Amino acid sequence: MMTKEEKYQALLPQIEGLVAGEPDLIAKMANVAALLHEEFGFWWTGFYRVVGDELVLGPFQGPIACIRIAYGRGVCGTAWQRGETVIVPNVHEFPGHIACSSATNSEIVVPIVSGGTVIAVLDIDSTDYGTFDDTDRHYLEQMVKGMG
């Protein structure tokens, strides 16, 4: 059985291949969400795009989701505001958490930056507590680098 790190190491070249040379952000998001969701079996894997002053739901895998999230609100809005990855071991303890699904217990949100500006975020939810750590941060940040 592969470790989480070994799974990410195996996926990294596949993701780089999927996004390299593809100009359409939505197409890249769709394939990355599908690949991560399939490999890890997360509860929800997807993207929110920055549109004006809010995040708008983009391609995802999993149950239905919140459609719009305000700047600085919830884990996604906070990652957008800070411009950095946010890992939440227990979403029920996160101030202002937006419960799109009551089944979510932990979450990681990784900003996608283009020209120094956050243009979208990768949001991954788990039904388990404490799912995400610095290994996830490290590899997910690498995976979204070529998307912006």
N, C-alpha and C positions, 0 to 999 in steps of 0.2 A: 504494500500500500504506500502510495506516495505521500510525502509530507506536504503541508500547505505550500511551503517554499518551493518544493520541487514542482508542484502543479503550476505555480506562477512562472517558474523558470521555463517550463515547457510551453506555457501559453504566450509568453512575451513575444517570441518571434512570430507566432501566428497572428497576434494582434497587430504587430508592426506591419506584417504583410497585408493585413486587411485594410489598414488605414493609409499606408504609403501610396501616394499618387492619386488617392481618391479625393476629389475636391468637395464632395457633398457631405456636409457635417451630419445630416440626418441618416444617411446611408451608413456612415462610419459608426454612429451611435447604435443603430439597430444591430449591426453585426457584433459589436463589442458587448452589448447587453446580452445578446443571445449566447455568445461564447462563454462569458463569465457565469451566467445563470446555469447553463448546462453543465459546466465543469464543476462548479462548487455547490450547486443545489440551494442557492440562497432563496429566501422567502420572496424578495423583490429586488430586482436589478434594473436600474434604468437611469435616464437622464432628464434633467430639467434645463431648459434653455433660457438665457437671459433675454427677455423681451420687454423693453422699456424699463419700468421700475419694479418688475416682478419676474419670478421664475415661472415658466410655462412647461407643462409636462411634454416630454419628448418620448422617443422610443423606449420601451421597457418590456420586461418579462416578469410575469407574476400577476397577482390580483389587481383589481382596479385601484387607482391612486388619486391623490389630490391633484387637481388640475393647475391651480395657481398658488404660488407661495410668495409672500411679501419679502422684500429686502430685510435681512436681519431677523426674520421670523423662523422659528424651528431650527432643526439641525441644518437643513439645506440653505436657508436664508442666512444663517450664521456663518457657514463655510464661505458663502458668496461674499458676505460683508467683510470677513477677516482675510479672504483671499488665501486661505490655507485649509488643509485637510482637518476635519473634525471627526474624532472617534468617540462614540458614546457607548460605554459598556452596558448601561441600563437607561433606556430612553425615558422611563417613567420618572427618573431623577433629573432629567434635563429641563431647565426652566424654559417654558414656552414651547415644549415639544408639540408638534402637530401630529395627532394620532390618525393617520390615514388608514391604518389597520391596527386593531387592538391586538393582533397576533405578533406584531413587531416588538422585540425586546432589546435589540442592540442594532447599531447603525454606524456606517462610515459614509462620509460625504467628501468627495475629492473635486476641487475646482479645476476647470479646464480654462487655461489662460491663453489668450492670443494678443500679442502686442501690448503686454502688461495689463490687460483687462480681462476679468473673468467673463467668459462668454456662455458658460454652462457649468453644470455640476454633474458628476457621477454619484448616484445615491444607491447604496446597497443596504438592505435590511435583512436581519436574521431573527428567527423565532427564539433562538437561544440567547442567553445573556453572555456578555464578554466575548463575542465571536471575533471581533476585529482587534488587531494590534499593529505594532510597527512594521511587521512583515507585510501585512495588507497595505498599509500606507505606502511603504517603499515601492512595491510592485505596481499598485494601482496608479500611483503618481507617474511612474515610468510609462504605463500603458496609455495614459491620456495625453502625454506630452506631444505626440504627433497628431493629435486631433484638432487642435486649435488653429 
